[in-house]
Amino acid sequence: MVKQRKGFALLDVIIGSAMLAVGLAVVISISSRSLTRQTNAEQQIIAAWLADELISMALVVGPDEYEKAFPKSDSFDPPFSQFSYDISFDGDSEYLPVHTVVKVFWDSAGAEHSINLETEIARLHGEKADRLPAEAVDREARYWEKVESRDAN
């Protein structure tokens, strides 16, 4: 005599559906956390680039001229308007480097984040030097000279 098991297939479908639901919930949870972390890392990279840009500008024009020409605290232009900065120069000596601190901060998910960058920048002294080469550099001619000398060997 063969016994029939009624409802066993239905029980299999219910258990399988529950396992699938748990698996999908885990995958969605992990992917949302991963996306949040990726966005945070992207914002940190952008903040580091912006801080480096401010330090580079202070280095090019010199700390004294930077203080006269640019604001010490402001927000960046679009598309980086969510980022703001503070830059400070500390040093009274005319011949010692100026301690420079750049702080870039932004809001993300209701919390304020920031990145600090510190360096020493020497003051610019004397006349601005002419940074043009003494004679024009013909890079194309140099390239072809190297190619011809390599082919000759």
C-alpha positions in Angstrom: 0.0 0.0 0.0 1.3 3.4 -1.0 0.8 6.2 1.4 0.0 9.6 0.0 1.6 12.6 1.6 -0.7 15.5 1.0 0.6 19.0 1.6 4.3 18.0 1.4 4.8 19.9 -1.9 3.2 23.0 -0.4 5.5 22.8 2.6 8.5 22.6 0.3 7.4 25.7 -1.6 6.9 27.7 1.6 10.3 26.7 3.0 12.0 27.4 -0.3 10.3 30.8 -0.5 11.4 31.7 3.0 15.0 30.7 2.3 15.0 32.8 -0.9 13.5 35.8 1.0 16.3 35.6 3.6 19.0 35.3 1.0 17.7 38.3 -1.0 17.4 40.4 2.2 21.0 39.7 3.0 22.2 40.6 -0.5 20.2 43.8 -0.5 21.5 44.8 2.9 25.1 44.2 1.9 24.8 46.1 -1.3 23.2 49.1 0.4 26.0 49.2 3.0 28.6 48.9 0.2 27.0 51.7 -1.8 27.1 54.0 1.4 30.7 53.2 2.0 31.6 53.8 -1.7 29.8 57.2 -1.6 31.7 58.1 1.6 35.0 57.1 0.1 34.3 59.2 -3.0 33.6 62.2 -0.9 36.8 61.7 1.0 38.8 61.6 -2.2 37.1 64.7 -3.5 37.8 66.5 -0.2 41.5 65.5 -0.4 41.7 66.8 -4.0 40.1 70.1 -3.0 42.5 70.4 0.1 45.5 69.7 -2.2 44.2 72.4 -4.6 44.1 75.0 -1.9 47.6 74.0 -0.7 48.9 74.2 -4.2 47.4 77.6 -4.8 49.0 78.9 -1.5 52.3 77.4 -2.6 52.1 79.1 -6.1 51.2 82.6 -4.9 52.8 82.4 -1.5 51.1 82.6 1.9 51.3 86.4 2.1 49.7 87.0 -1.2 47.1 84.2 -0.7 45.9 85.9 2.5 45.4 89.2 0.5 43.8 87.7 -2.6 41.6 84.8 -1.4 39.1 84.3 1.5 40.3 82.2 4.4 37.0 80.4 4.8 34.4 79.8 2.1 32.6 77.1 0.2 33.7 75.7 -3.1 32.1 76.5 -6.5 29.7 74.0 -8.1 29.9 71.1 -8.6 31.6 71.0 -5.2 29.3 73.4 -3.4 28.6 70.8 -0.6 32.2 71.2 0.5 33.5 74.1 2.5 37.0 75.0 3.7 39.1 76.9 6.2 42.7 77.7 5.6 45.1 79.2 8.2 48.7 80.4 8.0 50.7 80.4 11.2 54.2 81.9 11.3 55.5 85.4 12.0 59.1 84.9 10.9 60.0 86.4 7.6 62.5 83.6 6.8 61.0 80.5 8.5 58.3 78.5 6.7 54.7 79.2 7.4 52.7 76.4 9.0 49.6 76.0 6.8 46.5 74.0 7.7 43.6 73.3 5.4 40.4 71.9 6.7 37.8 70.7 4.2 34.4 69.7 5.6 31.1 68.5 4.3 27.8 67.0 5.4 26.9 63.5 4.6 23.9 61.6 5.9 23.3 64.2 8.6 26.8 64.0 10.0 29.7 66.5 9.4 32.9 65.0 8.1 36.2 66.7 7.6 39.7 66.2 6.3 42.8 68.2 7.5 46.0 68.8 5.5 49.0 70.4 7.1 52.3 71.5 5.5 55.0 74.1 5.7 55.2 76.7 3.0 58.2 79.1 2.5 57.5 82.7 1.9 58.3 84.2 -1.5 61.2 86.7 -1.4 62.4 89.2 -4.1 61.3 89.7 -7.6 59.3 87.1 -9.4 61.6 85.0 -11.5 61.1 84.6 -15.2 60.3 80.9 -15.5 60.7 80.7 -19.3 63.6 78.7 -20.7 66.6 80.6 -22.0 66.0 79.1 -25.4 63.0 77.5 -27.0 62.8 73.8 -26.6 62.0 71.9 -29.8 60.6 68.7 -28.4 59.6 67.2 -31.7 63.1 67.5 -33.1 64.5 65.9 -29.9 62.1 63.1 -30.3 63.0 62.4 -33.9 66.7 62.6 -33.1 66.3 59.9 -30.5 64.3 57.7 -32.9 66.9 58.1 -35.7 69.8 57.3 -33.3 68.0 54.3 -32.0 67.2 53.1 -35.5 70.8 53.6 -36.6 72.0 51.3 -33.8 
